[in-house]
Amino acid sequence: MKERTDVEGVLDNATMLDDCVIQRLHAYRFELVPTGVLLHFMRRIAGASRFVDNKRLALQVERSEDSEKKLGYAGMCRRLAAWRHKLETA
């Protein structure tokens, strides 16, 4: 097969061979080395995310036990806004 590189519309990291496009994918590896303050902040964010997800899951389980319809994305967003304004979660 003859390699053609003069084809319009082909990505820079792709090569056109007759009738097929071969695209080369790149992968990069990074390592985070956080300081103590940054590590504390990252753990707080992860903990808050777990808390919200557990609360969301508990609400869905409670609604399913009561034979209610599951909340969709918009309904869950409204609940999250209400939880955010409660004193215990503010």
C-alpha positions as CSV (number, residue, x, y, z in Angstrom):
1,M,0.0,0.0,0.0
2,K,1.2,3.4,-0.9
3,E,1.2,6.0,1.9
4,R,-0.7,9.2,1.0
5,T,-0.3,12.3,3.3
6,D,-1.9,14.9,0.9
7,V,-5.5,14.1,1.9
8,E,-7.5,17.0,3.1
9,G,-9.4,16.6,6.4
10,V,-7.1,14.0,7.9
11,L,-5.9,14.7,11.4
12,D,-2.2,15.6,11.9
13,N,-1.6,12.4,13.9
14,A,-3.3,10.2,11.3
15,T,-2.0,8.5,8.2
16,M,-4.1,7.8,5.1
17,L,-3.4,4.4,3.5
18,D,-5.4,3.8,0.3
19,D,-9.0,3.7,1.7
20,C,-8.4,3.5,5.4
21,V,-7.3,5.9,8.1
22,I,-4.8,4.8,10.7
23,Q,-4.9,7.1,13.7
24,R,-2.1,7.1,16.2
25,L,-3.2,7.5,19.8
26,H,-1.0,9.0,22.5
27,A,-1.0,8.3,26.2
28,Y,0.7,10.3,28.9
29,R,1.4,9.4,32.5
30,F,1.5,11.9,35.3
31,E,2.1,11.5,39.0
32,L,0.7,13.9,41.6
33,V,2.9,14.7,44.5
34,P,0.8,17.0,46.7
35,T,2.0,18.9,49.7
36,G,0.3,18.3,53.0
37,V,-2.2,21.2,52.6
38,L,-3.1,20.0,49.1
39,L,-3.5,16.4,50.2
40,H,-5.8,17.5,53.0
41,F,-7.9,19.5,50.5
42,M,-8.1,16.6,48.0
43,R,-9.3,14.3,50.8
44,R,-11.9,16.8,51.9
45,I,-13.2,17.0,48.3
46,A,-13.3,13.2,48.0
47,G,-15.1,12.8,51.3
48,A,-17.7,15.4,50.4
49,S,-18.3,13.6,47.1
50,R,-18.8,10.3,48.9
51,F,-21.1,11.9,51.4
52,V,-23.3,13.4,48.6
53,D,-23.3,10.2,46.6
54,N,-24.3,8.1,49.7
55,K,-27.1,10.5,50.5
56,R,-28.3,10.3,46.9
57,L,-28.2,6.5,46.9
58,A,-30.1,6.4,50.3
59,L,-32.8,8.7,48.9
60,Q,-33.2,6.5,45.8
61,V,-33.4,3.3,47.9
62,E,-35.9,4.9,50.2
63,R,-38.1,6.0,47.2
64,S,-37.9,2.5,45.7
65,E,-39.0,0.9,49.0
66,D,-41.9,3.3,49.1
67,S,-42.8,2.3,45.5
68,E,-42.1,5.8,44.3
69,K,-40.6,6.6,40.9
70,K,-36.8,7.2,40.9
71,L,-35.7,10.8,40.7
72,G,-34.1,11.9,37.5
73,Y,-31.2,14.2,37.1
74,A,-33.2,17.5,37.4
75,G,-35.0,16.2,40.5
76,M,-31.8,15.1,42.1
77,C,-30.2,18.5,41.4
78,R,-33.2,20.2,43.2
79,R,-32.7,17.9,46.2
80,L,-28.9,18.7,46.2
81,A,-29.6,22.4,46.3
82,A,-32.0,21.9,49.2
83,W,-29.4,19.8,51.1
84,R,-26.8,22.5,50.5
85,H,-29.0,25.1,52.3
86,K,-29.7,22.9,55.4
87,L,-27.9,23.8,58.5
88,E,-26.4,20.4,59.1
89,T,-24.8,20.3,55.6
90,A,-23.9,23.9,55.0
